[in-house]
Amino acid sequence: MIRKSERTALLLSGGIDSAILLHRLLQKKCTVYPVYIQSHYLWEHAELYWLKKLLHRLKSSAYLKSLTVLKTRMDDVLKHSWAINGKAVPGRSSRDEAVYLPGRNLLLIAKVSVFAAQNRISQIALAPLASNPFPDATHRFFRHYAKTLSLAFNTDFTIKTPFRTNRKYRLLQSVPYFPFELTFSCLHPKSYRHCGRCNKCMERKRAFRRSGLEDKTIYAG
């Protein structure tokens, strides 16, 4: 459980899941330090654009700190990946395993942990769901990684993943009044719009249909 009034570094992409986690943390009166990490992936220009709009909408919260943008470039080791070169981007019929990016959570948490340690923040939060099939999104991984960080920084680090047993459509239903039109989750955006055809766009569409909520997302196709 995330404790009330806890100072938290939140890995925030601006997608539905991390946006709802931000909302929950603010409701609990946690002081939230939102962190976005740029890795040179295809979608980041649009993702960051919408994330800033979302944070501007929520700026009235006294518990929300300014956005921190950090960089962990991956275009050197993943230069042949679809996520960098835009070739064969996983489409509507692809399995979730097709969007796997090696070591993604490992590297994101490593980067944000340095930021957290420098700011005396001992809690890191992120929002993987029950449907996440990747090895660096398991309870075992997060538990052991928190111990490693605690050893590395000589402090007690915790990694909070409160949505690991949740489904996206259930999260949508839990906050039907949230400005979901300001969230972004697309692998191959057209300018600042969702492409409407990639794996993540189809996941988003299915979640809205199953939730029974109106999908106000503007899709390019």
N, C-alpha and C positions, 0 to 999 in steps of 0.2 A: 504493500500500500504506500501511496505517496502521502507524506505527512504534511499537515497544514503548516503554513508559514515557512516552509523549507525554501532555502535558496537553491534554485534549480537551473542548470544549463540544459536547455532543450534543443535537441537536433531537429531543426524545423525546415522542412522542404516546401511547405505551403500546400501540400496535398491534403486530401480530406482527413486522413488519419492523424497526421501531426497537428493539423489545425484544430481538430477537436480536442486533442491532448492539451494544446495550449489553452483552450477554453476551460477545460477541466482544472488545470493548474491554477489559472487565475481565479476560478470560482473558489478554490481551496485557500485562496490568499497566499499562494506561494509567490515569492519574488522570482520572476522568470527572466532569464537571460537567453533570448532566442539566438541561435547560432545557425548560420547557413554556410555550407562548405562547397566551394566551387572546385570541380575536378575536371573541367573542360569537356563535359558531356553535351550532347546535342540540345538538350531541352533546357539548359540552365538560364539562357537569356530570358525565356518566357517565364520560367518558374520563379526567378527572382523578381521579375516585373510584377507578377500577381502577388507574390509574397509581400512585397512592400505595400501594395494596395490593401491587403488584408490587415497588416499591422497598423496602417494608418486608420482603418476603421475601428480598430480595438485600442487606439492610443489613449483613450480616456481612462483606462485602468491604471491605477497608481502602482500596481504590482508588475507592470510590464516594462522592462528595460529596453534600451535601444538595440536594434539588430546589429549583430556582429557577423561580418562576412570574412571567412577564413579560406585559405586555398590549399588544396592537396591535389596537385595535377596528376592525372592518370593517362594522359595522351601519349606518354612515353612507353609505358609497359602494356597499354591496351590499344596501341595505335591501329591494330587490325580489327578491333571490335566494332560492331554495329553502333555502339553507343558513342563512338568517336567519329567514325567515317560515314555514318548514315546509310550504309549498305545492308540490305536484308534486315531492316528493323522488324522485330517480332510483331506480326499482324494480329488481326481479330481472331483467327483460329489457332493461334499458338498457345502452348501450355505455359503456365507461370514459370516453369523452369527455364524457359527460353530467355528470360530477361535477367538471368543471373549475371552479376558482375563480381568477379572474384575478390574476396576480402573487403567488400564494401563497408559493412558494419565495423569490421576490425579497424579499418583506417579512419573512418569517420569518428569513431569513439576515441581513438588514439589522439587525433587532432584536438577534439573538443576537451579532452581530459587535461591537456596542457593549459588551455584557456581557463578551464575550471580551477585548476591548481593555483594559477597565478592570481585568480580572483577569490580564492578561499571559498570555493563552491565544492561541496562534497557529493552532490547528487546530480547525476546525468540522466536525462529522460529521452526516450524515443518511442516510436509507435508502430512496431511490427504487429501484424495481425495473426490470427490462428491459421490463415491460409498461406502464410509465408513458408515456402518449402526449403529454405536455404540453411546450410549448416551454421552460419554465423548469425542466426536469428532464433536459436534455441535457448531454453531456460538454462541449460547446462553451460552453453557458451557465455552468456551474460554473467552467470554466477562466478565462473572461473576468471573471466576477464576483469570483473570488479576486484577480485582478490589480487590479480596481477597489478592493476593500477594502484591499489592500496600499498603494495610492496614498492612499486616504482616511485611513488611520491611520499611514502612514509606517512600516510594519512588514511582515514577510513572512507573509501569511495563506495558509492552504491550506484547501480545502474537500474533504473526503473523502466519496466516495459508493461504497463498496466493493461494494454489491449491485446496481449498475446493469446487470449482465449476468445477474443471478439471477432465478429464478422463485420465487414464494411457496412452492409445495409442496416445492421443493428445500431451501429454508431450513428448513422444518418438519422435513424428514427429517434435516437436519444436526444437530439438537439435540432428539431425540425425548423426552428427559427434562425438557425445560423446562416450567415451569408456565404453559402457554398459556391455561389457564382464567382467568388473571389479566390477560390482554391484552384489549384492547377495540378493535373496529373496526366501527362502525355509524353510519349517517348520521341515523337517526331513533329513538333509544333510547326504550324504554318504562321510565320510571324509570331504573334502573341496568342494565337488561337489553338485550341485542341484540334489535332488532325482528324479525330473521329474514327480512325481506322486501326490504330495500333493496339497492342495488348492492353495497355493501361487505359486507353479510352474506352475499350469494350468492357473492361472491368468496372469502370466508373458508370457506364450506361446500365449495366446489369444491376449494380448496387442500387441505383436510383429506382429502377423499375421494381425491384424486389422490396424496396423500402416503402413504396407507395407515394413518395414525395416527388414534387415537380423538379425536373432537371433543367435548371436555367443556364446550363453551360452552352456556350456558342461553339459549335463544331464546324470545322472547315469543310468536312465531307462526311 
